[in-house]
Amino acid sequence: MKKENNLQIIKILKIPKDLSTRENKFYTSMPKLFVGRVDANVWEKKITELNKIMNDGDSWSLMSIIRILIPFFALFSGFSYKKKVQKYINKWNTELAEVGIKIMDVTEYGYSEMEIILYRERN
């Protein structure tokens, strides 16, 4: 808990889950706050990869249909894309730790948007 009190929100990014359109492509660009701290091309690549994982979770597969129809299958969380998202965020956080940035949460809002909350440690 003490560690959480030492964190400060620096940016909340709301990103459309469909980044394929020309209008939404600018959402992959790095926030101005990170210029000089994080490589812009790496940032765009990471956001795009995260977005792809999020969209893969929305796709209709046989397993997702079975999980909807039979609640018992929901217990098999190993098939959940949310674990993939968390694993990706944990890996990315180790890279961002060098510049004092941490992704704390990625939340979905309906089918159209994801929110990324970025924190840094207070001095």
C-alpha positions, 0 to 999 in steps of 0.5 A: 500500500505504501508504494501505491501512495508514492505513485502519481497519475501522469496521463490517462489515455483513451484509445479507440479499439479500432486503430485501422481507420485513418482518423484513429491512427493518431491515437497510436502517437506518443503523448507529448509528456514522454518526448525524449523519454520514450522512442516514438516508434517503439511507443506506436508499435507497443500501442498497436500490439496492445490494441491487437491483443484487445481486438483478438479478445473480442473476436468470436471463436468457438471457445468464446461462444462456448463460454457464453453458452455454458458458464462452466467454461468461464472457469478456464481462465487460461484461455482468456485474452485478459491474461495476454493483456496483463502479460503484455503490460507486465513486459512493457512495464519492465521496459518503461521502468527505466524512464519512470513510467508505469502502466497500471491498468487497461480498462475496456469501455464497451466495444469501442475504447480502452483506457490506459492509466500511466503512473510515475513515482513521486520524487 
